[in-house]
Amino acid sequence: MSEDQTLCQALFEALPDAIAVVDSEGRIRQINAELERLFGYDRKDLLDRPIECLIPERFRESHTAHRERYRSAPYRLKMSHRPELYGQRRDGTEFPVDVHLAPIRTADGIRIISVIRDITSHKTAEAEIQEHAHRKAVIADLSQSALAGSGLDRLMEYVVEQVARCLDLEYAKILELLPDGRTLLLKAGVGWKEGLVGKATVSAGLESQAGYTLLISKPADESTLIAGKPVIVEDLSRETRFSGPPLLFEHGVVSGMSITIPGYARPYGVLGVHTRKHRVFSEDDAQFLRAVAHILALAIERRQTEEALRESEMRARRLVEANIIGVIEGVEDQICNANQIFLDMLGYTGEELLGGRLRWPEITPPEYHALDDAARSQLLDHGAIPPFEKEFIRKNGTRVPILLCATILERSPFTWIAFIVDLSEYKRLEDSLTRRAAELAEADRRKDEFLAMLAHELRNPLAPIRNAVHILHRQAPLLPESQRPLEMIERQTQHLARLVDDLLDVSRVTRGKINLQKMPVDLVALTARVVENHRPSASAHQHTVSLTLPPRPLYVEGDDVRLTQVLDNLLSNANKYTPDGGHIWITVREGQGEAIVSVRDSGIGIAEDELPGVFELFAQVDPGIDRARGGLGIGLSLVKRLVEMHGGRVRAHSDGHGTGSEFIVYLPLLSQIAHPPDDEQAQPMPVPPAVLRIMVVDDNYDAAESMGLLVKLWGHETRIVHDGRSAVDLCRTFKPNVVLLDLGLPGMSGYEVARCLREEHGDSMLLYALTGYGQTEDKERSKAAGFDHHLVKPIDPDTLKALLNSPK
């Protein structure tokens, strides 16, 4: 073989297209390597065989006839223009081909060179382009249908028909999520058994593909109607994400795809397609379904908006026709149309309206013209105005208060519509409520004055009783039979004083007139102190008191006096409602960022139905049985309010009558104490004079006498007077160190006496206000008059003694 022949043979074998050389009888004389690969034959299997062996059976007869015609007049021929041209591989599979023919003359006669090219990828791409164009056309058609005015049901039927046809599937469906949120209705569908569409339901839970779709296939931005990614199922029998609804199994579904139809408020439902064959859905399939879901969402939202608008218009029309509010329309200042309620509101007739008698300036009082001008400007700028109040003038000259809002219809000419509500009855009620509020405020003021006076009048007789008891305790030893009655008097005096304090305090708390003087308070030390103060009262009833405290202080931010009052009330209740010989447990512990105080007793207990109201004002536990135990029913209400003022809470627990009760107080702990109290570092107190000159001033002779005896018992020099003028005169000669001065003196009040003494003697003496008035304003007033201390009757003798033994 020559060099040229060798080169030609090499090129022949290297060509990327399959080549077969055929003789005039149609037999294969030569092939290249690409033809072997393309058709799956070995070279030796094809040589000398008819070229028809590479052509599918159904085309061989026509090909033979065509080859005979071509042999008679051979020419260069491109056969790809033929509608159907296929090759057949050795394994029987077919594939589309493009063929070029060229005759050549040889020593053995004319031979035909056939160049064969596999165009499968070209055909596939061409089919995909056609399919894509078809789907775009379907989407455009559905969009046009969605914009048309046809009903939503008809649109849904058309959508499922087009989707099923376009994706070449047996089933398509639209499921509507029902108001209960748990069920989906088969709203529209193709391929389903007769009678199911419009009636069949599917669970919206994870036991169905639709329910799983609602959960997973959400829009990326739920503020839009752009659908999310669909849920694709390749084999329903092997699905593990959900159990699969019976509806799909009954129809033999194998593969499917579903997507949420979004909505602004909540999803409308689910769009789905299914097939009984195994199918792997492509990204194009998913995008097509997503686009259809978006079209549906827009159409549904539009229809729902239109329906809501129609309903709104109907409601507005019914409102106007029902004559519930006044409705007027006008151009510029002229009222052109009005409903009957507006005409009745102003006393005009329909004939007067038609006659042009109703003009805005004439029915508006002059003082409202500026307000109307501002409203008109706002209407022109914004198209509407919020409701505002004004008045109209009736035909008879009287005025009617109204609430008015308006919206603009046209800017040129200025056309508007307004809605008017008659406020006459509302104004009458408002005036009545204002008067009633003033009456209640006056009654509340009088009640406060009465309570203050009641407290003053009760405390005045309590003061000498308490002083006398204290004196008797500390004089010559009493007879044994006198000791117990005296202790009873002392306990009951303290109890009465506490009731008076509680009554005033709960009144001030409910009106928000108690101001807490907050500082770090060690709740452990405070509880121990209160329990010790209650031990005598508990001993009188043979109660066992158990106190459990933590090993370290627990600091809360609180008012020491008010927290003491809280625990006082809880311990008093436990003592009062526990039969003699009972047990009272007090526990302080630390919780999660809280200090917890528990007061538990073995007393009469509380019924389950009474527990919710135990903290209400004037509440009594079984008052019909145990009323003799006393109490006004205000102590626990005061406890609750004071604890809440400290940022805490209190709760009550009992297993019923006869099982005892427990009250638990929770107060927020202070995380850090900047300067905790340190008794060890306190400076030593100066030693006061051994004997003080004390002047007692009180117009209540028993109170003055008992107080004089009490301070004399402590070794002090005492003088007693009963009016303010005598007190001023005696101070010039007696030169007292301390003046115990009642405020409610005849002629010259205690306040006037204090101011006079300060003017004459400066700060040379201590002034103690001793009074039955103990409210905050009373204390502020006494401080302004020059008093050093404000003591509320009946004062604890030990407290007074401690004050006298301490510096100013």
Summary of the structure (lengths in Angstrom):
residues: 808
radius of gyration: 51.6
end to end distance: 137.6
largest distance: 166.1
contacts: 2400
relative contact order: 0.04
helix: 46%
strand: 23%
